[in-house]
Amino acid sequence: MRVSQTNLAGDLLLDLDRPGGGPLHERVKRALRAAIRSGRVEVGTALPPSRQLAADLGCSRWAVTEAYGQLVAEGYLEARSGSATRVRWAGDEDTGPGRPAARRDPVARFDLAPGLPDLRAFPRRRWAEAVRAQVATTAFTEFGYPPPGGHARLRGLLADYLGRSRGVSTSARDVTVCLSVTDAVRRICHVLRADGITAVGCEEPGWTRLREVIRATGLEPVPVRVDGGGLRTGDLAGHTGLRAVLTAPAHQFPLGTVLVPERRAALLDWARRVDGVVLEDDYDAEFRYDRRPVAALQGMDPSRVILLKSLSKTLSPALGIGWIVAPSRWTDVLHRTDLTAAQPPVLDQLAFAALLESGGYDRHLRACRKRYRDRRDALVGALAERLPDAPVSGVAAGLHLLLRLPAGTDPAAVVRAATARSLRVADLAAYHATADHSEQGLVLGYGNLADGMVTEAVRLLGEAIGDQAGG
């Protein structure tokens, strides 16, 4: 049974010309009953006042009140004194043709799946104040359609911020605001395809979603192995015709490795040699704990590297704000060929710009860095105590780690056993593009795990592994 999420029904479309004829109030009643039974007007919906609906339908108010009264008597509506008339009829579980019942996966109590920051820590007050300030002070001329590439103020502030914090070399004109890293990859792939590039090398293992986006744009995702030193750049020569590669050099997902200096140089040398381009996913590079910051690869050769980044891992994916830093020749093509590309709302762009300008974003990151370090330490300690035969890796940075399972343990079975305990974990195998791999383990994200739940989550994980391994 679907329940309305709205308080008041404004406009209500009713078809009074359907076969059957009869008095007008009968036609209103039949049309409204049909809308309720089909699920188009859901349980709990407040119907328009009779005077308003009569004006919308071009009929007398009496015809509407009579129809309402009859449907109340039939149990379709309920009317309370001093309140709106609301839909009461729930019918059966069938939501009607073309209207399948909404199904949602149950929300796990313990969230150890990767990919999310601490959503509890979203800076609600700062964000609300920033939005409120922009609404109050922004000139009316800013409320039109944004120019290609995003608002100029945000692009300028991003160029300054990235230069200061990530060693990125760029100007405002070469920063393009987008919705997410996924959106950025999609848009860049269209540009690459127009340039004659037919394939993109992808880290193996790596984010499955990005491989799917590459394939959806008509390009071929080519798996390139990752090991303890990051992307195996020496393997690129074995892929004839390959001119583009997607990599996360600062903190690879899901292995958590960092691209070592000699491979960073080798990757750029390869890009120059094949007249290619490197797509750098900056991922969760802001969060490092046991090592010094690693500068963005883009700063080493801005003419060959396109940087991709979003707020999904630092603030929230709900904001839908990301950016692309590309060489001028790629930016020009990007703006010229993707004029209809969606952008974050201008007010949200300006609100984020205000956080950058005030230092609020930097303060948020510093607070998160400490919180995540403490949570990582607690998780690593609990895993070592509960699962001493399951080593962890990739813990020096980011929001996830890799747990190697004891020999003979089936990771897929552990995931199922954990799910039965309301615990979300991810199988490393889910991020592989090929079946030719020997690594087995679980990818554990701790960004969105409450601090007080770490010990209990590890206890349940230990039970899930013990069940699968026969105790």
C-alpha positions as a Markdown table, in Angstrom:
| # | Residue | x | y | z |
|---|---|---|---|---|
| 1 | Met | 0.0 | 0.0 | 0.0 |
| 2 | Arg | 1.4 | 3.4 | -1.0 |
| 3 | Val | 0.8 | 6.3 | 1.3 |
| 4 | Ser | 1.0 | 9.9 | 0.0 |
| 5 | Gln | 4.0 | 11.9 | 1.0 |
| 6 | Thr | 2.3 | 15.2 | 0.3 |
| 7 | Asn | 0.0 | 17.1 | 2.6 |
| 8 | Leu | -2.2 | 18.9 | 0.1 |
| 9 | Ala | -3.3 | 18.1 | -3.4 |
| 10 | Gly | -3.0 | 21.1 | -5.6 |
| 11 | Asp | -3.9 | 20.4 | -9.1 |
| 12 | Leu | -5.9 | 17.2 | -9.7 |
| 13 | Leu | -6.4 | 15.9 | -13.2 |
| 14 | Leu | -9.7 | 14.1 | -13.7 |
| 15 | Asp | -11.1 | 12.8 | -17.0 |
| 16 | Leu | -14.8 | 13.6 | -17.1 |
| 17 | Asp | -15.3 | 12.6 | -20.7 |
| 18 | Arg | -14.9 | 8.8 | -20.2 |
| 19 | Pro | -17.8 | 6.6 | -21.5 |
| 20 | Gly | -20.8 | 6.4 | -19.2 |
| 21 | Gly | -22.3 | 9.8 | -19.3 |
| 22 | Gly | -24.9 | 10.7 | -16.6 |
| 23 | Pro | -25.1 | 13.7 | -14.4 |
| 24 | Leu | -22.0 | 15.8 | -13.8 |
| 25 | His | -21.6 | 14.8 | -10.2 |
| 26 | Glu | -21.7 | 11.2 | -11.2 |
| 27 | Arg | -18.9 | 11.7 | -13.7 |
| 28 | Val | -16.8 | 13.6 | -11.1 |
| 29 | Lys | -17.4 | 10.7 | -8.7 |
| 30 | Arg | -16.4 | 8.0 | -11.3 |
| 31 | Ala | -13.3 | 9.9 | -12.4 |
| 32 | Leu | -12.1 | 10.4 | -8.8 |
| 33 | Arg | -12.9 | 6.8 | -7.9 |
| 34 | Ala | -10.9 | 5.6 | -10.9 |
| 35 | Ala | -7.9 | 7.8 | -9.9 |
| 36 | Ile | -8.0 | 6.4 | -6.4 |
| 37 | Arg | -8.3 | 2.8 | -7.4 |
| 38 | Ser | -5.5 | 3.0 | -9.9 |
| 39 | Gly | -3.2 | 4.4 | -7.3 |
| 40 | Arg | -2.7 | 7.7 | -9.1 |
| 41 | Val | -4.1 | 9.5 | -6.0 |
| 42 | Glu | -2.6 | 7.7 | -3.0 |
| 43 | Val | -3.9 | 7.0 | 0.5 |
| 44 | Gly | -3.6 | 10.0 | 2.7 |
| 45 | Thr | -3.7 | 12.5 | -0.1 |
| 46 | Ala | -5.6 | 15.7 | 0.8 |
| 47 | Leu | -8.0 | 16.6 | -2.0 |
| 48 | Pro | -8.5 | 20.1 | -3.2 |
| 49 | Pro | -11.2 | 22.2 | -1.5 |
| 50 | Ser | -14.5 | 21.7 | -3.4 |
| 51 | Arg | -14.5 | 25.3 | -4.5 |
| 52 | Gln | -11.1 | 25.0 | -6.0 |
| 53 | Leu | -11.8 | 21.7 | -7.8 |
| 54 | Ala | -15.0 | 23.0 | -9.1 |
| 55 | Ala | -13.2 | 26.0 | -10.6 |
| 56 | Asp | -10.6 | 23.8 | -12.1 |
| 57 | Leu | -13.2 | 21.5 | -13.7 |
| 58 | Gly | -15.5 | 24.3 | -14.8 |
| 59 | Cys | -18.5 | 22.9 | -12.9 |
| 60 | Ser | -20.7 | 23.8 | -10.0 |
| 61 | Arg | -19.4 | 23.5 | -6.5 |
| 62 | Trp | -22.4 | 21.3 | -5.7 |
| 63 | Ala | -21.3 | 18.7 | -8.2 |
| 64 | Val | -18.0 | 18.3 | -6.4 |
| 65 | Thr | -19.4 | 18.3 | -2.9 |
| 66 | Glu | -22.0 | 15.7 | -3.9 |
| 67 | Ala | -19.2 | 13.5 | -5.4 |
| 68 | Tyr | -17.1 | 13.9 | -2.3 |
| 69 | Gly | -20.1 | 13.0 | -0.1 |
| 70 | Gln | -20.9 | 9.8 | -2.1 |
| 71 | Leu | -17.2 | 8.7 | -2.0 |
| 72 | Val | -17.1 | 9.2 | 1.7 |
| 73 | Ala | -20.2 | 7.0 | 2.1 |
| 74 | Glu | -18.5 | 4.3 | -0.1 |
| 75 | Gly | -15.3 | 4.4 | 2.0 |
| 76 | Tyr | -13.0 | 6.0 | -0.5 |
| 77 | Leu | -12.7 | 9.3 | 1.3 |
| 78 | Glu | -12.8 | 10.5 | 4.9 |
| 79 | Ala | -13.9 | 14.0 | 5.9 |
| 80 | Arg | -13.1 | 15.5 | 9.3 |
| 81 | Ser | -14.4 | 18.8 | 10.6 |
| 82 | Gly | -11.8 | 21.5 | 10.2 |
| 83 | Ser | -9.5 | 19.4 | 8.0 |
| 84 | Ala | -9.2 | 18.5 | 4.3 |
| 85 | Thr | -11.0 | 15.6 | 2.7 |
| 86 | Arg | -8.5 | 12.8 | 2.4 |
| 87 | Val | -8.2 | 9.5 | 0.5 |
| 88 | Arg | -9.0 | 6.6 | 2.7 |
| 89 | Trp | -9.4 | 3.6 | 0.4 |
| 90 | Ala | -6.3 | 1.4 | 0.4 |
| 91 | Gly | -7.6 | -1.5 | -1.7 |
| 92 | Asp | -5.5 | -4.6 | -2.0 |
| 93 | Glu | -1.8 | -5.0 | -2.5 |
| 94 | Asp | -2.1 | -4.7 | -6.3 |
| 95 | Thr | -1.2 | -1.1 | -7.2 |
| 96 | Gly | -2.8 | -1.3 | -10.6 |
| 97 | Pro | -1.5 | -1.8 | -14.1 |
| 98 | Gly | 1.8 | -0.1 | -14.8 |
| 99 | Arg | 2.2 | 0.9 | -11.1 |
| 100 | Pro | 4.4 | -1.7 | -9.4 |
| 101 | Ala | 4.7 | -1.6 | -5.7 |
| 102 | Ala | 7.7 | 0.2 | -4.5 |
| 103 | Arg | 10.3 | -2.1 | -3.0 |
| 104 | Arg | 13.2 | -1.0 | -0.9 |
| 105 | Asp | 16.0 | -2.9 | 0.4 |
| 106 | Pro | 16.0 | -3.1 | 4.2 |
| 107 | Val | 18.3 | -0.6 | 5.8 |
| 108 | Ala | 21.1 | -2.3 | 7.6 |
| 109 | Arg | 21.7 | -1.4 | 11.2 |
| 110 | Phe | 25.5 | -1.6 | 10.8 |
| 111 | Asp | 26.8 | 0.0 | 7.6 |
| 112 | Leu | 30.3 | -1.3 | 6.7 |
| 113 | Ala | 29.8 | -0.9 | 3.0 |
| 114 | Pro | 32.2 | 1.4 | 1.2 |
| 115 | Gly | 31.3 | 4.6 | -0.7 |
| 116 | Leu | 29.8 | 6.9 | 1.9 |
| 117 | Pro | 31.2 | 9.6 | 4.3 |
| 118 | Asp | 29.7 | 10.1 | 7.7 |
| 119 | Leu | 26.3 | 11.4 | 6.8 |
| 120 | Arg | 25.6 | 12.2 | 10.5 |
| 121 | Ala | 28.4 | 14.7 | 10.3 |
| 122 | Phe | 27.0 | 16.7 | 7.4 |
| 123 | Pro | 27.4 | 20.4 | 8.4 |
| 124 | Arg | 23.7 | 21.2 | 8.4 |
| 125 | Arg | 23.9 | 24.6 | 10.1 |
| 126 | Arg | 26.8 | 25.8 | 7.9 |
| 127 | Trp | 25.1 | 24.7 | 4.8 |
| 128 | Ala | 21.7 | 26.2 | 5.7 |
| 129 | Glu | 23.4 | 29.5 | 6.6 |
| 130 | Ala | 25.3 | 29.5 | 3.3 |
| 131 | Val | 22.2 | 28.8 | 1.3 |
| 132 | Arg | 20.2 | 31.4 | 3.2 |
| 133 | Ala | 22.9 | 34.0 | 2.7 |
| 134 | Gln | 23.0 | 33.4 | -1.1 |
| 135 | Val | 19.2 | 33.6 | -1.4 |
| 136 | Ala | 19.2 | 36.9 | 0.5 |
| 137 | Thr | 22.2 | 38.5 | -1.3 |
| 138 | Thr | 22.5 | 37.1 | -4.8 |
| 139 | Ala | 21.5 | 39.4 | -7.6 |
| 140 | Phe | 18.3 | 38.5 | -9.5 |
| 141 | Thr | 20.4 | 38.2 | -12.6 |
| 142 | Glu | 22.0 | 35.1 | -11.2 |
| 143 | Phe | 18.7 | 33.2 | -11.1 |
| 144 | Gly | 18.8 | 32.4 | -14.8 |
| 145 | Tyr | 20.5 | 29.5 | -16.6 |
| 146 | Pro | 24.1 | 29.1 | -15.6 |
| 147 | Pro | 26.8 | 29.3 | -18.3 |
| 148 | Pro | 28.4 | 26.2 | -19.6 |
| 149 | Gly | 30.9 | 24.9 | -17.1 |
| 150 | Gly | 29.2 | 26.2 | -14.0 |
| 151 | His | 29.1 | 29.5 | -12.0 |
| 152 | Ala | 32.2 | 31.6 | -12.5 |
| 153 | Arg | 32.6 | 32.3 | -8.8 |
| 154 | Leu | 32.7 | 28.7 | -7.9 |
| 155 | Arg | 35.1 | 27.8 | -10.7 |
| 156 | Gly | 37.5 | 30.5 | -9.6 |
| 157 | Leu | 37.4 | 29.4 | -6.0 |
| 158 | Leu | 37.9 | 25.8 | -6.9 |
| 159 | Ala | 40.9 | 26.6 | -9.0 |
| 160 | Asp | 42.5 | 28.4 | -6.0 |
| 161 | Tyr | 41.5 | 25.6 | -3.6 |
| 162 | Leu | 42.8 | 22.8 | -5.7 |
| 163 | Gly | 46.1 | 24.6 | -6.3 |
| 164 | Arg | 46.6 | 25.1 | -2.6 |
| 165 | Ser | 45.4 | 21.7 | -1.3 |
| 166 | Arg | 46.1 | 19.3 | -4.1 |
| 167 | Gly | 48.9 | 20.9 | -6.1 |
| 168 | Val | 46.6 | 21.2 | -9.2 |
| 169 | Ser | 47.8 | 23.6 | -11.9 |
| 170 | Thr | 44.7 | 25.2 | -13.6 |
| 171 | Ser | 42.7 | 28.4 | -14.1 |
| 172 | Ala | 39.0 | 29.0 | -13.6 |
| 173 | Arg | 38.2 | 28.7 | -17.3 |
| 174 | Asp | 39.4 | 25.0 | -17.3 |
| 175 | Val | 37.3 | 24.0 | -14.3 |
| 176 | Thr | 33.9 | 22.5 | -15.3 |
| 177 | Val | 31.3 | 22.0 | -12.6 |
| 178 | Cys | 29.3 | 18.7 | -13.0 |
| 179 | Leu | 27.1 | 16.5 | -10.9 |
| 180 | Ser | 29.5 | 13.7 | -9.8 |
| 181 | Val | 32.5 | 11.7 | -10.8 |
| 182 | Thr | 30.2 | 9.3 | -12.6 |
| 183 | Asp | 28.8 | 12.3 | -14.5 |
| 184 | Ala | 32.3 | 13.6 | -15.2 |
| 185 | Val | 33.4 | 10.2 | -16.6 |
| 186 | Arg | 30.3 | 10.1 | -18.9 |
| 187 | Arg | 30.9 | 13.6 | -20.2 |
| 188 | Ile | 34.6 | 13.1 | -20.8 |
| 189 | Cys | 34.0 | 9.8 | -22.6 |
| 190 | His | 31.8 | 11.5 | -25.1 |
| 191 | Val | 34.7 | 14.0 | -25.8 |
| 192 | Leu | 37.2 | 11.2 | -26.0 |
| 193 | Arg | 35.0 | 9.3 | -28.5 |
| 194 | Ala | 34.7 | 12.4 | -30.7 |
| 195 | Asp | 38.5 | 12.5 | -30.7 |
| 196 | Gly | 38.8 | 9.0 | -32.0 |
| 197 | Ile | 39.5 | 7.2 | -28.7 |
| 198 | Thr | 37.7 | 3.9 | -28.6 |
| 199 | Ala | 38.8 | 2.4 | -25.2 |
| 200 | Val | 39.7 | 3.4 | -21.7 |
| 201 | Gly | 42.0 | 1.5 | -19.4 |
| 202 | Cys | 40.3 | 0.8 | -16.0 |
| 203 | Glu | 41.9 | -0.3 | -12.8 |
| 204 | Glu | 41.4 | -4.0 | -12.1 |
| 205 | Pro | 39.8 | -4.2 | -9.5 |
| 206 | Gly | 38.0 | -0.9 | -9.5 |
| 207 | Trp | 34.7 | 0.8 | -9.3 |
| 208 | Thr | 32.2 | -1.2 | -11.3 |
| 209 | Arg | 29.9 | 1.8 | -11.8 |
| 210 | Leu | 32.6 | 3.7 | -13.7 |
| 211 | Arg | 33.3 | 0.8 | -16.0 |
| 212 | Glu | 29.6 | 0.6 | -16.8 |
| 213 | Val | 29.4 | 4.3 | -17.6 |
| 214 | Ile | 32.4 | 3.9 | -20.0 |
| 215 | Arg | 30.7 | 1.0 | -21.7 |
| 216 | Ala | 27.4 | 2.9 | -21.9 |
| 217 | Thr | 29.1 | 5.8 | -23.9 |
| 218 | Gly | 30.3 | 3.3 | -26.5 |
| 219 | Leu | 33.9 | 3.0 | -25.3 |
| 220 | Glu | 35.5 | -0.3 | -24.3 |
| 221 | Pro | 36.7 | -0.6 | -20.7 |
| 222 | Val | 40.0 | -2.4 | -20.7 |
| 223 | Pro | 41.1 | -4.0 | -17.4 |
| 224 | Val | 44.6 | -3.0 | -16.2 |
| 225 | Arg | 45.9 | -4.8 | -13.1 |
| 226 | Val | 46.6 | -3.1 | -9.8 |
| 227 | Asp | 49.1 | -4.3 | -7.2 |
| 228 | Gly | 50.8 | -3.0 | -4.1 |
| 229 | Gly | 52.4 | -0.2 | -6.1 |
| 230 | Gly | 49.2 | 0.9 | -7.8 |
| 231 | Leu | 48.3 | 0.7 | -11.4 |
| 232 | Arg | 50.7 | -1.6 | -13.3 |
| 233 | Thr | 51.8 | 0.9 | -15.9 |
| 234 | Gly | 54.1 | -1.6 | -17.5 |
| 235 | Asp | 51.0 | -3.5 | -18.7 |
| 236 | Leu | 49.7 | -0.6 | -20.7 |
| 237 | Ala | 52.1 | -1.3 | -23.6 |
| 238 | Gly | 50.4 | -4.6 | -24.0 |
| 239 | His | 47.1 | -3.0 | -25.0 |
| 240 | Thr | 47.7 | -1.8 | -28.6 |
| 241 | Gly | 45.8 | 1.3 | -29.5 |
| 242 | Leu | 44.9 | 2.2 | -25.9 |
| 243 | Arg | 45.2 | 6.0 | -25.4 |
| 244 | Ala | 43.2 | 6.7 | -22.3 |
| 245 | Val | 43.3 | 5.3 | -18.8 |
| 246 | Leu | 41.2 | 5.9 | -15.6 |
| 247 | Thr | 43.1 | 5.7 | -12.3 |
| 248 | Ala | 43.0 | 6.8 | -8.7 |
| 249 | Pro | 46.7 | 7.4 | -7.9 |
| 250 | Ala | 46.3 | 9.0 | -4.5 |
| 251 | His | 44.2 | 6.2 | -2.9 |
| 252 | Gln | 43.0 | 3.4 | -5.1 |
| 253 | Phe | 39.6 | 1.7 | -4.7 |
| 254 | Pro | 39.2 | -1.0 | -3.5 |
| 255 | Leu | 42.8 | -2.1 | -2.7 |
| 256 | Gly | 43.8 | 1.2 | -1.0 |
| 257 | Thr | 47.2 | 1.4 | -2.7 |
| 258 | Val | 49.1 | 4.6 | -3.7 |
| 259 | Leu | 50.6 | 4.9 | -7.2 |
| 260 | Val | 54.4 | 4.9 | -6.5 |
| 261 | Pro | 56.6 | 7.7 | -7.8 |
| 262 | Glu | 58.2 | 5.7 | -10.6 |
| 263 | Arg | 54.9 | 4.5 | -11.9 |
| 264 | Arg | 53.5 | 8.1 | -11.8 |
| 265 | Ala | 56.3 | 9.2 | -14.1 |
| 266 | Ala | 55.9 | 6.1 | -16.3 |
| 267 | Leu | 52.1 | 6.7 | -16.7 |
| 268 | Leu | 52.7 | 10.3 | -17.9 |
| 269 | Asp | 55.5 | 9.1 | -20.2 |
| 270 | Trp | 53.1 | 6.6 | -21.7 |
| 271 | Ala | 50.4 | 9.3 | -22.2 |
| 272 | Arg | 52.8 | 11.5 | -24.1 |
| 273 | Arg | 54.1 | 8.6 | -26.1 |
| 274 | Val | 50.7 | 7.5 | -27.4 |
| 275 | Asp | 49.3 | 11.0 | -27.5 |
| 276 | Gly | 46.8 | 10.0 | -24.8 |
| 277 | Val | 45.2 | 11.2 | -21.7 |
| 278 | Val | 44.9 | 10.1 | -18.0 |
| 279 | Leu | 41.6 | 10.5 | -16.2 |
| 280 | Glu | 42.6 | 11.0 | -12.5 |
| 281 | Asp | 39.8 | 10.1 | -10.0 |
| 282 | Asp | 40.9 | 12.0 | -6.9 |
| 283 | Tyr | 38.5 | 9.9 | -4.8 |
| 284 | Asp | 39.0 | 10.3 | -1.1 |
| 285 | Ala | 42.5 | 11.8 | -1.2 |
| 286 | Glu | 41.7 | 14.4 | 1.6 |
| 287 | Phe | 41.7 | 11.7 | 4.2 |
| 288 | Arg | 45.2 | 10.5 | 5.0 |
| 289 | Tyr | 46.4 | 9.3 | 8.5 |
| 290 | Asp | 49.7 | 7.6 | 8.5 |
| 291 | Arg | 51.5 | 9.2 | 5.5 |
| 292 | Arg | 52.1 | 12.7 | 4.1 |
| 293 | Pro | 49.6 | 14.1 | 1.5 |
| 294 | Val | 50.1 | 12.8 | -2.1 |
| 295 | Ala | 49.8 | 15.6 | -4.6 |
| 296 | Ala | 47.4 | 15.2 | -7.6 |
| 297 | Leu | 49.0 | 13.7 | -10.7 |
| 298 | Gln | 47.5 | 16.5 | -12.7 |
| 299 | Gly | 50.1 | 19.0 | -11.3 |
| 300 | Met | 52.9 | 16.9 | -13.0 |
| 301 | Asp | 51.5 | 17.4 | -16.5 |
| 302 | Pro | 48.3 | 19.5 | -16.8 |
| 303 | Ser | 48.3 | 18.9 | -20.6 |
| 304 | Arg | 47.8 | 15.1 | -20.2 |
| 305 | Val | 45.7 | 14.7 | -17.1 |
| 306 | Ile | 42.0 | 15.3 | -16.5 |
| 307 | Leu | 41.2 | 15.5 | -12.8 |
| 308 | Leu | 37.8 | 14.3 | -11.6 |
| 309 | Lys | 36.4 | 15.0 | -8.1 |
| 310 | Ser | 33.1 | 15.4 | -6.2 |
| 311 | Leu | 31.7 | 16.2 | -2.8 |
| 312 | Ser | 30.3 | 12.6 | -2.5 |
| 313 | Lys | 33.0 | 11.5 | -0.1 |
| 314 | Thr | 33.6 | 14.7 | 1.7 |
| 315 | Leu | 30.1 | 16.1 | 2.3 |
| 316 | Ser | 27.4 | 14.0 | 0.8 |
| 317 | Pro | 26.4 | 12.5 | -2.6 |
| 318 | Ala | 23.0 | 14.2 | -2.0 |
| 319 | Leu | 24.4 | 17.5 | -3.0 |
| 320 | Gly | 25.3 | 16.4 | -6.5 |
| 321 | Ile | 28.3 | 18.7 | -7.0 |
| 322 | Gly | 31.5 | 17.6 | -8.7 |
| 323 | Trp | 34.1 | 19.1 | -11.0 |
| 324 | Ile | 36.4 | 18.4 | -13.9 |
| 325 | Val | 39.8 | 20.0 | -14.4 |
| 326 | Ala | 40.9 | 19.5 | -18.0 |
| 327 | Pro | 43.5 | 20.9 | -20.4 |
| 328 | Ser | 42.1 | 23.9 | -22.3 |
| 329 | Arg | 41.6 | 21.9 | -25.6 |
| 330 | Trp | 39.5 | 19.4 | -23.8 |
| 331 | Thr | 37.5 | 22.0 | -21.8 |
| 332 | Asp | 36.6 | 23.8 | -25.0 |
| 333 | Val | 35.3 | 20.6 | -26.6 |
| 334 | Leu | 33.5 | 19.6 | -23.4 |
| 335 | His | 31.5 | 22.9 | -23.3 |
| 336 | Arg | 30.9 | 22.9 | -27.0 |
| 337 | Thr | 29.6 | 19.4 | -27.3 |
| 338 | Asp | 27.7 | 19.0 | -24.1 |
| 339 | Leu | 25.6 | 22.2 | -24.0 |
| 340 | Thr | 22.6 | 20.4 | -22.5 |
| 341 | Ala | 24.6 | 18.8 | -19.6 |
| 342 | Ala | 22.9 | 19.1 | -16.2 |
| 343 | Gln | 24.5 | 21.2 | -13.5 |
| 344 | Pro | 24.0 | 21.5 | -9.8 |
| 345 | Pro | 21.5 | 24.3 | -8.9 |
| 346 | Val | 23.1 | 27.7 | -9.0 |
| 347 | Leu | 22.2 | 28.4 | -5.4 |
| 348 | Asp | 24.0 | 25.2 | -4.3 |
| 349 | Gln | 27.0 | 26.1 | -6.3 |
| 350 | Leu | 27.1 | 29.5 | -4.6 |
| 351 | Ala | 26.5 | 28.0 | -1.2 |
| 352 | Phe | 29.5 | 25.7 | -1.7 |
| 353 | Ala | 31.5 | 28.6 | -3.0 |
| 354 | Ala | 30.7 | 30.5 | 0.3 |
| 355 | Leu | 32.0 | 27.5 | 2.3 |
| 356 | Leu | 35.2 | 27.5 | 0.3 |
| 357 | Glu | 35.7 | 31.2 | 0.7 |
| 358 | Ser | 35.0 | 31.3 | 4.4 |
| 359 | Gly | 37.2 | 28.4 | 5.2 |
| 360 | Gly | 34.2 | 26.4 | 6.4 |
| 361 | Tyr | 35.0 | 23.5 | 4.0 |
| 362 | Asp | 38.6 | 23.2 | 5.2 |
| 363 | Arg | 37.4 | 23.2 | 8.8 |
| 364 | His | 34.9 | 20.5 | 8.0 |
| 365 | Leu | 37.6 | 18.3 | 6.4 |
| 366 | Arg | 40.0 | 18.7 | 9.3 |
| 367 | Ala | 37.3 | 17.6 | 11.8 |
| 368 | Cys | 36.4 | 14.7 | 9.6 |
| 369 | Arg | 40.0 | 13.6 | 9.2 |
| 370 | Lys | 40.3 | 13.3 | 13.0 |
| 371 | Arg | 37.0 | 11.5 | 13.3 |
| 372 | Tyr | 37.8 | 9.0 | 10.6 |
| 373 | Arg | 41.3 | 8.4 | 12.0 |
| 374 | Asp | 39.9 | 7.5 | 15.4 |
| 375 | Arg | 37.2 | 5.3 | 13.8 |
| 376 | Arg | 39.8 | 3.6 | 11.7 |
| 377 | Asp | 41.9 | 2.9 | 14.7 |
| 378 | Ala | 39.0 | 1.5 | 16.6 |
| 379 | Leu | 38.0 | -0.7 | 13.7 |
| 380 | Val | 41.5 | -2.0 | 13.0 |
| 381 | Gly | 41.9 | -2.8 | 16.7 |
| 382 | Ala | 38.6 | -4.6 | 17.0 |
| 383 | Leu | 39.4 | -6.7 | 13.8 |
| 384 | Ala | 42.8 | -7.6 | 15.2 |
| 385 | Glu | 41.3 | -8.8 | 18.4 |
| 386 | Arg | 38.3 | -10.6 | 17.0 |
| 387 | Leu | 39.8 | -11.9 | 13.7 |
| 388 | Pro | 43.6 | -12.3 | 14.2 |
| 389 | Asp | 43.9 | -14.6 | 11.2 |
| 390 | Ala | 42.3 | -12.0 | 8.8 |
| 391 | Pro | 44.9 | -9.2 | 8.0 |
| 392 | Val | 43.9 | -5.8 | 6.9 |
| 393 | Ser | 45.5 | -3.5 | 4.3 |
| 394 | Gly | 44.9 | -0.1 | 2.7 |
| 395 | Val | 44.5 | 1.6 | 6.1 |
| 396 | Ala | 46.8 | 4.6 | 5.7 |
| 397 | Ala | 44.2 | 6.8 | 4.0 |
| 398 | Gly | 40.6 | 7.0 | 2.8 |
| 399 | Leu | 37.3 | 5.6 | 4.2 |
| 400 | His | 37.7 | 1.9 | 3.6 |
| 401 | Leu | 40.1 | -1.0 | 4.2 |
| 402 | Leu | 40.6 | -4.5 | 2.8 |
| 403 | Leu | 40.1 | -7.5 | 5.1 |
| 404 | Arg | 41.7 | -10.7 | 3.8 |
| 405 | Leu | 39.7 | -13.7 | 4.9 |
| 406 | Pro | 41.2 | -17.0 | 6.2 |
| 407 | Ala | 41.9 | -19.6 | 3.6 |
| 408 | Gly | 38.9 | -21.6 | 2.5 |
| 409 | Thr | 36.4 | -18.9 | 3.5 |
| 410 | Asp | 33.8 | -18.0 | 0.9 |
| 411 | Pro | 33.4 | -14.2 | 0.8 |
| 412 | Ala | 30.0 | -14.3 | -0.9 |
| 413 | Ala | 28.7 | -16.6 | 1.8 |
| 414 | Val | 30.1 | -14.3 | 4.5 |
| 415 | Val | 28.3 | -11.3 | 2.8 |
| 416 | Arg | 25.0 | -13.3 | 3.0 |
| 417 | Ala | 25.5 | -14.3 | 6.6 |
| 418 | Ala | 26.3 | -10.7 | 7.5 |
| 419 | Thr | 23.2 | -9.4 | 5.7 |
| 420 | Ala | 21.1 | -11.7 | 7.8 |
| 421 | Arg | 22.6 | -10.0 | 10.8 |
| 422 | Ser | 21.7 | -6.5 | 9.4 |
| 423 | Leu | 25.3 | -5.8 | 8.6 |
| 424 | Arg | 26.4 | -4.4 | 5.2 |
| 425 | Val | 29.8 | -5.5 | 3.9 |
| 426 | Ala | 31.1 | -5.8 | 0.3 |
| 427 | Asp | 32.8 | -8.7 | -1.4 |
| 428 | Leu | 36.1 | -7.8 | -3.1 |
| 429 | Ala | 35.1 | -10.0 | -6.1 |
| 430 | Ala | 32.2 | -7.6 | -6.9 |
| 431 | Tyr | 34.8 | -5.0 | -8.1 |
| 432 | His | 36.7 | -7.3 | -10.5 |
| 433 | Ala | 36.0 | -7.1 | -14.2 |
| 434 | Thr | 37.5 | -10.5 | -14.9 |
| 435 | Ala | 37.4 | -13.9 | -13.2 |
| 436 | Asp | 41.2 | -14.2 | -13.4 |
| 437 | His | 42.1 | -13.1 | -9.9 |
| 438 | Ser | 43.2 | -14.8 | -6.8 |
| 439 | Glu | 42.5 | -12.1 | -4.2 |
| 440 | Gln | 39.6 | -12.9 | -1.8 |
| 441 | Gly | 38.4 | -10.6 | 0.9 |
| 442 | Leu | 35.9 | -8.0 | 2.1 |
| 443 | Val | 35.9 | -4.3 | 1.5 |
| 444 | Leu | 34.9 | -2.6 | 4.7 |
| 445 | Gly | 33.9 | 1.0 | 4.6 |
| 446 | Tyr | 33.9 | 2.9 | 7.9 |
| 447 | Gly | 32.8 | 6.4 | 6.8 |
| 448 | Asn | 29.1 | 5.9 | 7.6 |
| 449 | Leu | 29.5 | 3.6 | 10.6 |
| 450 | Ala | 28.6 | 5.2 | 13.9 |
| 451 | Asp | 31.5 | 5.3 | 16.4 |
| 452 | Gly | 29.6 | 3.4 | 19.1 |
| 453 | Met | 28.7 | 0.6 | 16.7 |
| 454 | Val | 32.3 | -0.5 | 15.7 |
| 455 | Thr | 32.7 | -3.2 | 18.4 |
| 456 | Glu | 29.3 | -4.7 | 17.8 |
| 457 | Ala | 29.7 | -4.6 | 14.0 |
| 458 | Val | 33.0 | -6.5 | 14.2 |
| 459 | Arg | 31.4 | -9.1 | 16.6 |
| 460 | Leu | 28.6 | -9.7 | 14.1 |
| 461 | Leu | 31.2 | -9.9 | 11.3 |
| 462 | Gly | 33.2 | -12.5 | 13.3 |
| 463 | Glu | 30.0 | -14.5 | 13.7 |
| 464 | Ala | 29.3 | -14.4 | 10.0 |
| 465 | Ile | 32.8 | -15.6 | 9.1 |
| 466 | Gly | 32.7 | -18.2 | 11.8 |
| 467 | Asp | 29.3 | -19.6 | 10.5 |
| 468 | Gln | 30.7 | -19.9 | 7.0 |
| 469 | Ala | 33.9 | -21.5 | 8.2 |
| 470 | Gly | 32.1 | -24.0 | 10.4 |
| 471 | Gly | 32.9 | -22.2 | 13.6 |
